[in-house]
Amino acid sequence: MKGYPYVGPGLRQPPMRVLVIDPDPARAALVAEGLKGIEPLEVRQATVFVAADALAFAPDVVVVACDSPDRDTLESLRDATASNPRPVVMFADRSEPGLADEAVRAGVAAYVVDGLSPARVRPVLEAAMTRFQLMQQLRTELAKAKADLASRKTVDRAKGLLMKERGLDEDAAYKLLRKLAMDSGRPIGAVASDLLTFAGVLKGDGA
Amino acid sequence: MSSDLKLGFIPLNDCAPLAVADAQGFFRAEGLSVTLSREASWATIRDKVAVGALDGGHMLAPMVLAAGLGLGGAGARLIAPLAMNLNGSAITLAAAHAAELRRLDPEGAAARTARPLARLIEARRGQGAPLLTFAAVFPYSMHNYALRYWLAEAGIDPDRDVRLVTAPPPRMAEQLRSGLIDGFCVGAPWNAQAEADGTGEIVAWAADVWQAGPDKVLGVAEDWAEREPATLQALLRALLRAAQWSDAPENRPALAALLARPDYVGAPSEVIARTLTDAPEGLIYHRYAANFPWRSHASWFYAQMLRWGQIAPSVEGSVTARRVYRPDLYRVAATSLGVQPPPQDDKIEGAHADPWSLDGLPMPADRFCDGRPFDPSEPELYAAGFAITRA
């Protein structure tokens, strides 16, 4: 969890930064009270969400009310791959049955019903940050698994091409691809992809 | 049949069918007791409908599809049995930029294309000025896609040559005034509001990008629609009658006054009236089969998701795009009211430069600004065929 690794003596720990989006400063005060004891800590309150300000502040967690119009902005930031995603904690003063689960499934890191109390602030924020990091890790792993699968398919197709065009058996085709990869110092998936592209051009595709 | 319903909406002129059905008694006439709930964000309406905290709501047409594709909303199964309007949105630029466009390219500005903007962007690049920032209301919205289409038609890459952000509709004008954004695409009346404030100028109407293009729909949960078929039909009939009422020119002044109320849109009625009465075909609520959920519209949204890299092509994707739009449910309601529904679920979009007739049903001109038609059976080819595309 960012902001809480063990830091040896003499090293300055980066502050935990919390951005509270709420027109009412009372909520930010409440968050600050609930996080008392965490040093260093920066709690910033903003009436509305401004992406550039948020980026500059680089919060570890964003706290926003469920009925805030900024929800669409926060959701779109999470979708954008280019911007740096942050865990978002939403809270509602009144429960809508099931809405909490739906919001969490939609990517909100935690959803607090019946408002925030100072005693609940710290466990909720910490749980949200942990959960968020776990989700990020899963997403990265999924993306890698998908890329690996795509690469394997490309290698299989390139192998098929070599078997057909050069009359090789499967093992020899794979060895040839591996040799090409080693000779050029590039991943085997990239070599396979080039081979398929060039074969397509020689056949007249895309020329 | 359950008769107590709670429906969500966002303060925009296109929530009119809901507001009118409420105020003019069309819900009551169908035996429905409806509570309208003004919501703060599209994501909240979507999630509340998905879990049953709302029975239905005013939704961005592509959002219903995006939810079904697992893009936000975690695969909530929503359907669109009725479209609420055609046209209505516009692209607004900060007043100083708009004046600069007229100076750079008076012809291009008068034609409401983005070509003068391309020159401004080029000039700013030469000066080392920061990228212009544009806001749309949601990643999966007609506003985002119309803005991107308009920019790209003039050779402006929306992901590289400008910065695109998301902002809530009622706050667009304020963000323009504070200089946080340089322009935006949003539904009425928030463009007219920026003009009334003197901070912005409308540089293109949605119809300049796509004539009579889709915009908002009624969204409900698929399982609710299956559980409550009679209630859904009563709701569709009430909204169809309210849409008919809203479209009649003689009712437009009363409509502007109604929408101005703080519990609906909450903006001055003269600002609201601008898009209802002044703009050419500014906001179409009913005529031209405006309430019909065309599957070809859903396909076009899917093609935009492909074009801008929001999703990778898949068989499942194109099937979902067709599943979420429900012309079958619309036909039952329309026929029972004597409103003629179109005989088919799809049409080639963008093929008509002039009004036309579909089996005797008057249809609007429907061209895109680049003149390129869309065949709904080929969303992948279409998306890949633009000069600027991520597909």
Interface residues (C-beta under 8 A of the other chain):
Chain A: V48 V50 A51 A52 C66 D67 S68 P69 D70 R71 D72 T73 E75 S76 L77 D79 A80 E96 P97 G98 L99 D101 E102 A103 R105 A106 G107
Chain B: A40 S41 W42 A43 T44 D47 K48 A50 V51 G52 A53 L71 G72 G73 A74 A76 V137 F138 P139 V165 T166 A167 P168 P170 R171 L180 Q310
